[in-house]
Amino acid sequence: MSTISKLIIPLFVLFVVFYAFKKKVMIYDTFLEGAKEGLITVFHIFPSIIAMVFAINIFLNSHLLETMFSVISPILTKINLPLNILPMAFVRPISGTASLAIMNDIFANFGPDSFVGRLASTIQGCTDTTIYVLALYFGSIKINKTRHALSTGLFADFIGIIASFIVVSLIF
């Protein structure tokens, strides 16, 4: 299996090259055009990415999450929602990488087959990085007014988190 996985990408590249050769496509020129378009795209989305990374760092270093968790922890304890999942649930709409790091920490502390580990995995699959996606994609094409995209995306994330808790509670 390891040999096959190492060969898939080179074989795919060879397939594309031979297919393009058969269709009489100027392979190198087309590749250069694509590389140029890719660099232009990176140039356009780079300010949005820098702004988002800066905003995420400010948010995480403000310790606002810890303050919020201390206020709502008595309520969550009554409904048996583990407090360890809250940082991931709040960070997931902002940053996929940060939520994966939190999920990895949950796995290290509780195990992937624990209730919290399964809940973290389900939340990871049921939600999206809404704010990151909006900042990146809307910013790259210069859309300033998101209208209902932000509220709809965050509402969908909220429903995904609730559904994750219900499903994991019922199944596990």
PyMOL commands that set and color helices and strands:
alter all, ss='L'
color gray80, all
select helices_A, chain A and resi 2-22+27-61+64-78+83-91+96-110+115-126+130-140+149-171
alter helices_A, ss='H'
color red, helices_A
deselect
rebuild
show_as cartoon
